[in-house]
């Protein structure tokens, strides 16, 4: 179960990093982890801790939902009705 989740998260992180135009080293430095740790995370060999996940979302400008599921949450309707 965790292996599949790790792979999915790694794939989503890599896609977000490429979209942001950042290197592994740049992201690793921004979230205060060694580049080797970030590389393992991106290859699906390591699950991110909660602080690392939050940091990734900030640096890569994506939602937690994107990192975990590969899709962004839909924005609520401007009137707050959710429709």
C-alpha positions in Angstrom: 0.0 0.0 0.0 2.7 2.5 0.9 4.8 1.6 -2.1 2.0 2.6 -4.5 1.3 5.8 -2.5 5.1 6.6 -2.6 5.2 6.1 -6.3 2.2 8.3 -6.9 3.5 11.1 -4.7 6.9 10.9 -6.4 5.3 11.1 -9.8 3.2 14.1 -8.8 6.1 15.9 -7.2 8.3 15.4 -10.3 5.5 16.7 -12.5 5.0 19.8 -10.3 8.7 20.4 -10.1 9.1 20.3 -13.9 6.1 22.6 -14.3 7.7 25.0 -11.9 11.0 24.9 -13.8 13.0 23.9 -10.7 15.9 21.5 -10.3 15.9 18.8 -7.6 18.6 20.8 -5.8 16.6 24.0 -5.8 13.5 22.3 -4.3 15.6 20.4 -1.8 17.3 23.6 -0.6 14.0 25.4 -0.4 12.4 22.8 1.8 15.5 22.2 3.9 16.2 18.6 3.0 19.3 17.0 1.5 19.1 16.6 -2.3 19.5 12.8 -1.8 16.4 12.8 0.4 14.4 14.8 -2.2 15.6 12.5 -5.0 14.4 9.4 -3.0 11.1 11.1 -2.4 10.7 11.9 -6.1 11.6 8.4 -7.2 8.9 7.0 -4.9 11.3 5.5 -2.4 10.3 7.7 0.5 7.1 9.2 1.8 7.3 12.9 2.8 6.8 14.0 6.4 4.0 16.4 7.0 6.3 19.5 7.2 8.1 18.3 4.0 4.7 17.9 2.3 3.6 21.4 3.3 7.0 22.8 2.2 6.7 21.1 -1.2 3.2 22.6 -1.7 4.5 26.0 -1.0 7.6 25.8 -3.2 5.9 24.1 -6.1 2.7 26.2 -5.7 0.4 23.2 -5.7 -2.2 21.8 -3.4 -1.8 18.9 -1.0 -4.5 17.2 -3.1 -2.3 17.5 -6.2 0.7 16.0 -4.4 -1.3 13.1 -3.0 -3.8 12.5 -5.9 -2.4 14.2 -8.9 -5.3 16.6 -9.3 -6.1 20.0 -8.0 -9.1 20.8 -5.9 -11.8 22.7 -7.7 -12.1 26.3 -6.7 -15.4 27.1 -4.9 -18.0 29.1 -6.8 -17.5 32.9 -6.3 -20.9 33.1 -4.5 -19.8 30.4 -2.0 -22.6 28.1 -3.0 -20.3 25.4 -4.3 -22.2 25.1 -7.5 
